[in-house]
Amino acid sequence: MINGLLGKKLGMTQIYDGSVLTPVTVIEAGPCRVVAVKTRERDGYEAVQVAFGEIKERKLSKAELGHLKKHQAPPSRWLREFKKLGDVTIGQTIRVDLFKKGEWVDVEGISKGKGYQGVVKRHHYRGGPESHGSMFHRAPGSIGSSSFPSRVWKNKTLPGHMGSERVTVQRLKVVEARPEENLLFVRGAVPGADNGLVVVRKSKKG
């Protein structure tokens, strides 16, 4: 078995459990097909490679298509590796019943891109006075010394590209799992836009 699944974020909704409304994200998790099993003897480490999301052959490169055909796997959009936790065979299908109600999971996704942003939006700078005549509103201000170090220090918070990066939200609770529909309901929000790829793993923090 493995410790996670690939899925697609469908959106957010609410579930009423009899006492409160719980905000949940609906994830189409799996089914994922095992494409390859990495071994310590051959590859130097142990892992399980799974595929998710069918796609037309013409949209894959010859290398990608060859790798999938070698293992009798259908053309798939995404391939990822997961930790090996038990016996797994190539061709095996792993479904959402890997997760049970009440379990904790970590969800990884690509955050929404927000383009080029200034320091107020990107790094939560307070900014200057908004009154007339201040001439200093949303600028970053002084960013370095003069003769020393005669450069800008590394990791200085400045304007730049914001979002569109890998983000992991840890310890989200599984509110409901529907194996017959391949749906997973996770409490709270997960990174990324609707229909984006997410990776759901059993939480490291239990």
C-alpha positions in Angstrom: 0.0 0.0 0.0 1.0 3.7 -0.3 0.5 6.7 1.9 -1.4 9.0 -0.5 -3.4 9.6 -3.6 -3.5 12.0 -6.5 -6.7 13.9 -7.0 -8.4 16.9 -8.6 -9.9 19.8 -6.6 -13.6 20.2 -7.5 -14.5 23.1 -5.3 -15.8 24.0 -1.8 -19.2 23.4 -0.2 -20.7 22.8 3.3 -21.7 19.7 5.1 -24.3 19.7 7.9 -23.4 17.1 10.6 -26.5 17.7 12.8 -25.1 20.5 14.9 -22.9 22.7 12.8 -22.1 23.6 9.2 -18.6 22.4 8.3 -16.8 24.0 5.3 -15.3 21.3 3.1 -13.3 21.0 -0.1 -14.4 18.3 -2.4 -11.6 16.3 -4.0 -11.9 13.7 -6.8 -9.3 11.4 -5.4 -8.2 8.6 -7.6 -8.6 6.0 -8.8 -4.8 5.8 -9.2 -3.0 3.0 -11.1 0.3 1.7 -10.0 2.7 2.2 -12.9 6.1 1.3 -11.3 7.6 0.1 -8.1 11.0 1.5 -7.2 13.3 -0.9 -5.3 16.4 -0.2 -3.2 18.5 -2.8 -5.2 17.7 -1.3 -8.6 16.9 2.3 -8.0 18.6 3.1 -4.7 15.3 3.9 -2.9 11.8 2.5 -2.3 8.8 4.2 -3.8 5.6 3.6 -5.7 4.8 5.5 -8.9 1.1 6.1 -9.6 -0.8 7.6 -12.6 -3.9 9.7 -12.5 -6.1 11.4 -15.1 -6.7 9.9 -18.5 -5.4 12.0 -21.5 -5.1 11.5 -25.3 -2.0 9.9 -26.5 -1.1 12.8 -28.8 -0.7 15.1 -25.8 2.2 13.0 -24.4 5.8 12.9 -25.5 7.2 9.7 -26.9 9.2 9.2 -23.7 6.2 9.5 -21.5 4.0 7.3 -23.7 6.8 4.7 -23.9 7.1 4.6 -20.2 3.4 4.0 -19.7 3.1 1.4 -22.4 6.0 -0.5 -21.0 4.0 -1.0 -17.9 0.7 -1.6 -19.7 -0.7 1.7 -18.3 -3.2 3.9 -20.1 -2.1 7.4 -21.2 -2.2 9.5 -18.1 -1.8 13.2 -17.4 0.0 13.0 -14.0 2.6 10.7 -12.5 3.8 11.0 -8.9 5.7 8.9 -6.4 4.6 7.9 -2.9 6.1 6.2 0.0 5.8 2.4 -0.1 4.1 1.0 3.1 3.4 -2.6 2.1 3.0 -5.0 -0.8 2.1 -3.2 -4.1 1.9 -4.7 -7.5 2.1 -3.0 -10.9 -1.3 -2.5 -12.4 -3.0 -2.3 -9.0 -5.7 0.3 -8.6 -5.8 2.4 -5.4 -9.0 4.1 -4.5 -10.2 6.7 -2.1 -11.0 4.1 0.6 -7.4 4.5 1.5 -8.7 7.2 3.8 -11.2 6.8 6.5 -13.6 9.4 8.1 -11.9 11.2 11.0 -8.3 10.7 9.6 -5.9 13.6 9.3 -4.3 14.4 5.9 -1.8 16.8 4.3 -2.9 18.3 1.0 -0.4 19.7 -1.5 -1.3 21.8 -4.5 -0.1 24.7 -6.7 -1.4 28.0 -5.3 -3.3 30.5 -7.5 -0.9 32.8 -9.5 -1.4 36.5 -8.7 1.2 37.9 -11.1 3.7 40.7 -10.2 2.7 42.3 -6.9 4.1 45.0 -4.6 5.3 44.6 -1.1 1.9 45.5 0.6 0.1 42.6 -1.1 3.0 40.2 -1.3 4.6 40.7 2.1 2.0 42.5 4.1 4.0 45.8 4.5 2.0 48.4 6.4 2.9 51.2 3.9 3.1 54.9 4.6 0.5 57.6 5.5 -2.3 57.9 3.0 -2.7 61.6 3.7 -1.9 64.4 1.2 1.7 65.4 0.9 3.3 62.3 2.4 4.6 61.1 -1.0 5.2 57.6 0.6 2.2 55.2 0.3 2.8 51.6 -0.9 6.6 51.7 -1.7 9.0 49.3 0.0 11.2 52.1 1.4 15.0 51.9 2.1 16.4 48.4 1.3 20.0 48.6 2.2 23.0 50.5 3.5 25.5 52.6 1.6 29.2 51.5 1.4 28.5 48.3 3.3 27.3 45.9 2.0 26.9 47.9 -1.3 24.3 45.4 -2.3 20.8 44.2 -1.3 20.9 41.3 1.2 19.6 37.9 0.0 16.0 37.1 0.8 15.0 40.7 1.1 11.2 41.0 0.8 10.6 43.0 -2.4 8.0 43.2 -5.2 7.9 40.3 -7.5 6.0 37.3 -8.8 3.4 36.1 -6.3 1.6 32.7 -6.1 1.8 29.8 -8.5 4.1 27.8 -6.2 3.8 24.5 -4.4 1.9 24.8 -1.0 1.2 22.1 1.5 -1.6 22.5 4.1 -1.1 20.1 7.0 -3.4 18.2 9.2 -6.8 18.6 7.6 -9.6 16.3 8.8 -11.4 13.9 6.5 -15.1 14.6 7.0 -16.4 12.0 4.5 -15.1 9.5 1.9 -17.3 8.1 -0.9 -15.4 5.3 -2.6 -18.2 4.6 -5.0 -17.9 8.2 -6.4 -14.2 8.6 -5.8 -14.9 11.7 -3.7 -13.1 12.9 -0.6 -14.5 15.6 1.6 -11.7 17.5 3.6 -12.4 20.1 6.2 -11.2 23.6 5.2 -9.5 25.0 2.2 -6.8 23.4 0.1 -4.3 25.2 -2.3 -5.0 25.9 -5.9 -7.8 26.6 -8.3 -10.7 24.3 -9.2 -9.8 21.3 -11.4 -6.1 21.6 -10.3 -4.0 18.7 -9.3 -3.7 18.0 -5.6 -1.7 15.4 -3.7 -3.4 13.9 -0.6 -1.2 12.1 1.9 -1.7 10.7 5.4 -0.7 13.5 7.8 2.8 13.4 9.2 1.5 15.0 12.4 -1.2 12.3 13.0 
